[in-house]
């Protein structure tokens, strides 16, 4: 019987893990088994980190909007609720950018929300 050589696939897999593990400390970049474990763990942490990044950015946007609205003697939750009432559907990223870079536009949006707040409280 002819002998089957199977080293090609396994060595490719080991090379792949070792190339992904370049820069890791100690045996994590030199031994194939340890490198494979470390690469899998690193990819898992990267996946989790991408989810956490979205959460952190949303938190920063809310902080910025809240700070800008409190500087104008308004509260974030009331401000967002009034924007919904007058059908201004700007997401928090855009609102925070407007509050951070373009104060005149944010003042205009904030004044419109105040008018809607007065209108809603008088009609109720």
Backbone as ProteinMPNN parsed JSONL, in Angstrom:
{"seq_chain_A": "XXXXXXXXXXXXXXXXXXXXXXXXXXXXXXXXXXXXXXXXXXXXXXXXXXXXXXXXXXXXXXXXXXXXXXXXXXXXXXXXXXXXXXXXXXXXXXXXXXXXXXXXXXXXXXXXXXXXXXXXXXXX", "coords_chain_A": {"N_chain_A": [[0.833, -1.184, 0.0], [0.382, 2.268, -0.643], [1.908, 4.891, 1.099], [0.263, 7.443, 2.951], [0.857, 10.803, 3.177], [0.396, 13.183, 5.605], [1.209, 15.654, 6.462], [0.943, 18.177, 5.361], [-1.545, 19.629, 5.637], [-1.753, 19.875, 8.418], [0.615, 21.252, 9.026], [0.146, 23.631, 7.681], [-2.001, 24.626, 9.149], [-0.784, 25.004, 11.65], [1.145, 26.904, 10.944], [-0.535, 28.998, 10.283], [-1.705, 29.687, 12.772], [0.646, 30.4, 14.145], [1.494, 32.582, 12.655], [-0.59, 34.353, 13.132], [-0.156, 34.755, 15.801], [2.045, 36.334, 16.097], [4.133, 38.522, 17.88], [3.085, 38.039, 20.361], [3.811, 37.242, 23.806], [6.449, 35.185, 24.972], [5.975, 31.628, 25.089], [3.592, 31.714, 23.821], [3.838, 32.721, 21.31], [5.489, 30.975, 20.063], [5.105, 28.152, 20.355], [2.96, 25.883, 18.751], [0.553, 24.828, 19.791], [0.057, 26.367, 22.109], [0.007, 28.866, 20.905], [-2.224, 28.604, 19.277], [-4.297, 28.395, 21.187], [-4.047, 30.91, 22.394], [-4.558, 32.632, 20.254], [-7.217, 31.985, 19.648], [-8.447, 32.822, 22.019], [-7.8, 35.537, 21.94], [-9.153, 36.381, 19.648], [-11.746, 35.999, 20.53], [-11.862, 37.874, 22.632], [-11.56, 40.168, 21.091], [-13.947, 40.163, 19.663], [-15.786, 40.543, 21.74], [-14.888, 43.059, 22.545], [-15.544, 44.672, 20.374], [-18.296, 44.819, 20.631], [-18.501, 46.088, 23.114], [-17.4, 48.541, 22.509], [-19.33, 49.858, 20.986], [-21.259, 50.235, 22.947], [-19.872, 51.919, 24.717], [-19.403, 54.206, 23.14], [-22.02, 55.11, 22.707], [-22.661, 55.827, 25.314], [-20.869, 57.984, 25.695], [-21.874, 59.788, 23.819], [-24.373, 60.329, 24.946], [-23.564, 61.533, 27.348], [-22.413, 63.896, 26.328], [-24.628, 65.171, 25.085], [-26.288, 65.5, 27.293], [-24.705, 67.186, 28.895], [-24.598, 69.471, 27.279], [-27.306, 70.14, 27.113], [-27.942, 70.559, 29.803], [-26.416, 72.801, 30.284], [-28.01, 74.653, 29.177], [-30.088, 74.751, 30.909], [-31.792, 72.499, 30.831], [-32.959, 69.088, 30.837], [-31.62, 65.928, 29.964], [-33.355, 63.667, 29.415], [-35.883, 64.843, 29.22], [-35.39, 66.602, 27.161], [-34.828, 64.828, 24.975], [-37.288, 63.51, 24.87], [-38.995, 65.633, 24.186], [-37.996, 66.24, 21.665], [-38.803, 63.939, 20.296], [-41.565, 64.336, 20.418], [-41.979, 66.513, 18.692], [-41.292, 65.425, 16.327], [-38.549, 65.328, 15.544], [-36.157, 63.381, 14.595], [-33.296, 62.821, 15.293], [-30.373, 60.947, 15.665], [-28.403, 59.912, 18.546], [-25.69, 60.137, 18.105], [-25.402, 62.062, 16.053], [-26.66, 64.249, 17.285], [-24.861, 64.66, 19.423], [-22.559, 65.355, 18.042], [-23.41, 67.75, 16.874], [-23.857, 69.238, 19.193], [-21.265, 69.376, 20.132], [-19.69, 70.582, 18.14], [-21.194, 72.558, 16.746], [-22.65, 74.984, 18.074], [-24.624, 76.907, 17.608], [-26.552, 75.662, 15.982], [-27.334, 73.632, 17.732], [-28.436, 75.174, 19.768], [-30.668, 76.174, 18.416], [-32.138, 73.81, 17.942], [-32.59, 73.096, 20.586], [-34.143, 75.221, 21.49], [-36.441, 74.817, 19.947], [-37.289, 72.415, 21.076], [-37.937, 73.276, 23.634], [-40.134, 74.92, 23.11], [-41.95, 73.001, 22.266], [-42.2, 71.615, 24.635], [-43.461, 73.481, 26.293], [-45.823, 73.719, 24.871], [-46.914, 71.165, 25.057], [-47.274, 70.923, 27.842], [-49.151, 72.963, 28.343], [-51.371, 72.184, 26.849], [-52.123, 69.868, 28.098]], "CA_chain_A": [[0.0, 0.0, 0.0], [1.108, 3.532, -0.707], [1.787, 5.627, 2.352], [-0.343, 8.762, 2.832], [1.543, 11.816, 3.987], [-0.639, 14.125, 6.033], [1.827, 16.79, 7.133], [0.689, 19.438, 4.687], [-2.673, 20.345, 6.228], [-1.445, 20.203, 9.816], [1.644, 22.29, 9.092], [-0.492, 24.89, 7.272], [-2.784, 25.111, 10.282], [0.153, 25.502, 12.656], [1.729, 28.156, 10.43], [-1.559, 30.042, 10.367], [-1.778, 30.132, 14.157], [1.888, 31.064, 14.522], [1.557, 33.905, 12.018], [-1.537, 35.222, 13.839], [0.323, 34.972, 17.165], [3.283, 37.119, 16.114], [4.091, 39.631, 18.813], [2.687, 37.593, 21.688], [4.96, 37.076, 24.688], [6.842, 33.847, 25.41], [5.615, 30.459, 24.291], [2.354, 31.989, 23.094], [4.148, 33.028, 19.919], [6.459, 30.01, 19.538], [4.578, 26.797, 20.308], [1.737, 25.901, 17.961], [-0.62, 24.576, 20.629], [-0.178, 27.552, 22.93], [-0.355, 29.966, 20.008], [-3.614, 28.393, 18.867], [-5.172, 28.768, 22.292], [-3.98, 32.353, 22.601], [-5.221, 33.29, 19.124], [-8.663, 31.822, 19.831], [-8.852, 33.692, 23.12], [-7.671, 36.925, 21.486], [-10.258, 36.659, 18.727], [-12.95, 36.105, 21.346], [-11.813, 39.176, 23.306], [-11.783, 41.199, 20.079], [-15.386, 40.144, 19.392], [-16.433, 41.196, 22.879], [-14.495, 44.459, 22.544], [-16.316, 45.407, 19.36], [-19.615, 45.084, 21.202], [-18.354, 47.068, 24.189], [-17.086, 49.839, 21.912], [-20.606, 50.474, 20.625], [-21.887, 50.657, 24.192], [-19.122, 53.045, 25.268], [-19.631, 55.402, 22.336], [-23.365, 55.609, 22.986], [-22.583, 56.49, 26.616], [-20.192, 59.275, 25.5], [-22.806, 60.678, 23.13], [-25.401, 60.756, 25.902], [-22.911, 62.495, 28.238], [-22.263, 65.183, 25.636], [-25.946, 65.795, 24.908], [-26.747, 65.883, 28.621], [-23.946, 68.357, 29.335], [-25.009, 70.632, 26.489], [-28.672, 70.536, 27.456], [-27.933, 71.104, 31.164], [-25.877, 74.158, 30.211], [-29.146, 75.486, 28.783], [-31.096, 74.522, 31.946], [-32.719, 71.468, 30.396], [-32.527, 67.759, 31.247], [-31.464, 65.058, 28.794], [-34.525, 62.837, 29.121], [-36.954, 65.733, 28.78], [-34.954, 67.106, 25.85], [-35.031, 63.784, 23.968], [-38.728, 63.288, 24.757], [-39.589, 66.744, 23.429], [-37.619, 66.076, 20.259], [-39.693, 62.915, 19.74], [-42.915, 64.899, 20.276], [-42.058, 67.401, 17.527], [-40.845, 64.626, 15.175], [-37.153, 65.507, 15.167], [-35.561, 62.076, 14.877], [-31.848, 62.802, 15.148], [-29.819, 59.968, 16.599], [-27.569, 60.507, 19.579], [-24.373, 60.456, 17.544], [-25.507, 63.338, 15.343], [-26.927, 65.288, 18.282], [-23.648, 64.961, 20.182], [-21.65, 66.094, 17.158], [-23.935, 69.112, 16.765], [-23.606, 69.904, 20.48], [-19.823, 69.532, 20.342], [-19.042, 71.416, 17.126], [-22.014, 73.618, 16.18], [-23.525, 75.394, 19.172], [-25.774, 77.667, 17.111], [-27.572, 74.693, 15.564], [-27.86, 72.957, 18.92], [-29.321, 76.135, 20.441], [-31.915, 76.21, 17.656], [-32.852, 72.565, 18.231], [-32.99, 73.134, 21.986], [-35.266, 76.165, 21.594], [-37.632, 74.153, 19.408], [-37.762, 71.426, 22.047], [-38.57, 74.015, 24.727], [-41.461, 75.355, 22.657], [-42.825, 71.835, 22.277], [-42.452, 71.279, 26.034], [-44.474, 74.412, 26.757], [-47.081, 73.415, 24.188], [-47.436, 69.904, 25.607], [-47.74, 71.123, 29.216], [-50.336, 73.813, 28.343], [-52.515, 71.473, 26.287], [-52.489, 68.735, 28.946]], "C_chain_A": [[0.878, 1.247, 0.0], [0.848, 4.311, 0.579], [1.211, 7.016, 2.091], [0.389, 9.724, 3.75], [0.535, 12.923, 4.312], [-0.053, 15.396, 6.637], [1.448, 18.132, 6.56], [-0.412, 20.255, 5.383], [-2.339, 20.793, 7.65], [-0.402, 21.313, 9.897], [1.08, 23.64, 8.639], [-1.292, 25.489, 8.427], [-1.867, 25.694, 11.347], [0.786, 26.817, 12.216], [0.731, 29.307, 10.545], [-1.649, 30.578, 11.794], [-0.516, 30.878, 14.57], [2.006, 32.442, 13.875], [0.583, 34.87, 12.686], [-1.035, 35.591, 15.232], [1.628, 35.752, 17.206], [3.122, 38.297, 17.061], [3.617, 39.246, 20.192], [3.939, 37.247, 22.491], [5.188, 35.59, 24.976], [6.399, 32.744, 24.477], [4.337, 30.682, 23.492], [2.613, 32.363, 21.637], [5.068, 31.984, 19.292], [5.923, 28.592, 19.407], [3.19, 26.814, 19.668], [0.495, 25.719, 18.832], [-0.953, 25.804, 21.471], [-0.593, 28.749, 22.074], [-1.8, 29.837, 19.558], [-4.591, 28.792, 19.95], [-5.215, 30.28, 22.465], [-4.687, 33.115, 21.482], [-6.733, 33.174, 19.272], [-9.179, 32.737, 20.937], [-8.815, 35.16, 22.691], [-8.801, 37.303, 20.538], [-11.575, 36.793, 19.484], [-13.0, 37.448, 22.072], [-12.059, 40.314, 22.313], [-13.265, 41.31, 19.733], [-16.14, 40.863, 20.502], [-16.139, 42.695, 22.881], [-15.24, 45.286, 21.513], [-17.718, 45.715, 19.854], [-19.533, 46.162, 22.291], [-18.081, 48.469, 23.642], [-18.362, 50.58, 21.528], [-21.312, 51.022, 21.858], [-21.204, 51.905, 24.751], [-19.347, 54.32, 24.475], [-21.013, 55.976, 22.578], [-23.383, 56.352, 24.319], [-21.936, 57.86, 26.495], [-21.127, 60.265, 24.814], [-23.868, 61.209, 24.088], [-24.811, 61.754, 26.9], [-22.81, 63.87, 27.586], [-23.592, 65.907, 25.489], [-26.46, 66.296, 26.256], [-26.022, 67.128, 29.106], [-24.385, 69.608, 28.582], [-26.419, 71.086, 26.855], [-28.747, 71.086, 28.887], [-27.325, 72.5, 31.209], [-26.962, 75.154, 29.806], [-30.345, 75.253, 29.698], [-32.198, 73.582, 31.473], [-32.147, 70.133, 30.852], [-32.558, 66.859, 30.021], [-32.747, 64.311, 28.441], [-35.694, 63.682, 28.625], [-36.647, 66.271, 27.386], [-35.219, 66.085, 24.747], [-36.521, 63.516, 23.775], [-39.419, 64.386, 23.964], [-39.217, 66.677, 21.958], [-38.495, 65.027, 19.582], [-41.087, 63.488, 19.493], [-43.042, 65.782, 19.049], [-41.464, 66.758, 16.277], [-39.471, 65.035, 14.649], [-36.432, 64.231, 15.573], [-34.078, 62.086, 14.511], [-31.294, 61.783, 16.131], [-28.815, 60.645, 17.533], [-26.184, 60.868, 19.077], [-24.405, 61.826, 16.882], [-25.777, 64.475, 16.321], [-25.678, 65.658, 19.069], [-22.64, 65.712, 19.324], [-22.106, 67.54, 16.991], [-23.644, 69.883, 18.051], [-22.133, 70.211, 20.674], [-19.212, 70.55, 19.389], [-19.864, 72.625, 16.675], [-23.047, 74.063, 17.216], [-24.749, 76.156, 18.693], [-26.9, 76.732, 16.684], [-28.168, 73.977, 16.765], [-28.785, 73.887, 19.697], [-30.672, 76.203, 19.747], [-32.763, 74.968, 17.952], [-33.386, 72.585, 19.66], [-34.162, 74.087, 22.197], [-36.551, 75.554, 21.059], [-38.185, 73.124, 20.389], [-38.43, 72.111, 23.231], [-39.975, 74.457, 24.351], [-42.429, 74.181, 22.686], [-43.158, 71.437, 23.713], [-43.525, 72.189, 26.597], [-45.824, 74.091, 26.155], [-47.722, 72.156, 24.766], [-47.965, 70.116, 27.016], [-49.0, 71.989, 29.256], [-51.556, 73.05, 27.858], [-52.977, 70.341, 27.187], [-53.404, 69.136, 30.082]], "O_chain_A": [[1.969, 1.265, 0.571], [-0.277, 4.377, 1.072], [1.606, 7.691, 1.14], [0.522, 9.483, 4.95], [-0.084, 13.511, 3.425], [-0.785, 16.152, 7.276], [1.621, 19.149, 7.232], [-0.221, 21.435, 5.678], [-2.604, 21.931, 8.037], [-0.512, 22.212, 10.732], [1.488, 24.681, 9.153], [-1.266, 26.699, 8.655], [-2.146, 26.765, 11.888], [0.945, 27.736, 13.02], [1.101, 30.438, 10.862], [-1.667, 31.792, 12.001], [-0.598, 31.886, 15.273], [2.555, 33.366, 14.476], [0.872, 36.061, 12.804], [-1.434, 36.615, 15.787], [2.261, 35.824, 18.26], [2.101, 38.984, 17.045], [3.731, 40.046, 21.121], [4.999, 36.99, 21.92], [4.24, 34.836, 25.196], [6.435, 32.882, 23.254], [4.037, 29.913, 22.579], [1.695, 32.325, 20.818], [5.399, 32.09, 18.111], [6.252, 27.897, 18.446], [2.353, 27.653, 20.0], [-0.511, 26.397, 18.62], [-2.108, 26.226, 21.536], [-1.441, 29.545, 22.476], [-2.52, 30.831, 19.466], [-5.595, 29.449, 19.677], [-6.282, 30.862, 22.66], [-5.339, 34.128, 21.735], [-7.455, 34.145, 19.051], [-10.234, 33.355, 20.796], [-9.705, 35.935, 23.044], [-9.342, 38.406, 20.613], [-12.424, 37.607, 19.119], [-14.05, 38.089, 22.125], [-12.696, 41.31, 22.656], [-13.782, 42.409, 19.533], [-17.018, 41.685, 20.242], [-17.016, 43.506, 23.177], [-15.534, 46.459, 21.743], [-18.272, 46.765, 19.529], [-20.395, 47.038, 22.373], [-18.485, 49.465, 24.243], [-18.463, 51.791, 21.723], [-21.883, 52.112, 21.834], [-21.872, 52.834, 25.204], [-19.469, 55.399, 25.055], [-21.174, 57.195, 22.649], [-24.04, 57.384, 24.447], [-22.398, 58.812, 27.123], [-21.172, 61.439, 25.18], [-24.218, 62.389, 24.049], [-25.479, 62.722, 27.265], [-23.089, 64.887, 28.221], [-23.682, 67.11, 25.736], [-27.007, 67.395, 26.345], [-26.644, 68.03, 29.666], [-24.528, 70.677, 29.174], [-26.693, 72.285, 26.9], [-29.539, 71.991, 29.152], [-27.676, 73.3, 32.076], [-26.842, 76.352, 30.063], [-31.484, 75.522, 29.316], [-33.384, 73.836, 31.686], [-30.973, 70.055, 31.216], [-33.414, 67.008, 29.149], [-33.174, 64.326, 27.287], [-36.412, 63.277, 27.711], [-37.535, 66.38, 26.541], [-35.77, 66.43, 23.702], [-36.973, 63.317, 22.647], [-40.317, 64.115, 23.167], [-40.026, 67.017, 21.096], [-38.888, 65.197, 18.428], [-41.721, 63.171, 18.487], [-44.1, 65.809, 18.42], [-41.17, 67.439, 15.295], [-39.259, 65.082, 13.437], [-36.131, 64.023, 16.748], [-33.659, 61.445, 13.548], [-31.695, 61.755, 17.295], [-28.434, 61.797, 17.33], [-25.57, 61.811, 19.576], [-23.529, 62.657, 17.125], [-25.189, 65.55, 16.199], [-25.451, 66.833, 19.356], [-21.944, 66.601, 19.815], [-21.281, 68.454, 16.969], [-23.234, 71.043, 18.005], [-21.786, 71.203, 21.315], [-18.317, 71.3, 19.776], [-19.285, 73.629, 16.258], [-24.177, 73.575, 17.229], [-25.81, 76.063, 19.31], [-28.067, 76.98, 16.988], [-29.375, 73.741, 16.813], [-29.804, 73.446, 20.228], [-31.708, 76.281, 20.408], [-33.967, 75.075, 18.184], [-34.506, 72.143, 19.914], [-35.066, 73.803, 22.983], [-37.622, 75.741, 21.636], [-39.4, 72.975, 20.521], [-39.395, 71.58, 23.78], [-40.897, 74.382, 25.163], [-43.585, 74.332, 23.079], [-44.266, 70.974, 23.987], [-44.415, 71.724, 27.308], [-46.85, 74.176, 26.829], [-48.939, 72.099, 24.942], [-49.001, 69.552, 27.368], [-49.849, 71.775, 30.122], [-52.654, 73.236, 28.382], [-54.114, 69.888, 27.06], [-53.799, 68.289, 30.883]]}, "name": "protein", "num_of_chains": 1, "seq": "XXXXXXXXXXXXXXXXXXXXXXXXXXXXXXXXXXXXXXXXXXXXXXXXXXXXXXXXXXXXXXXXXXXXXXXXXXXXXXXXXXXXXXXXXXXXXXXXXXXXXXXXXXXXXXXXXXXXXXXXXXXX"}
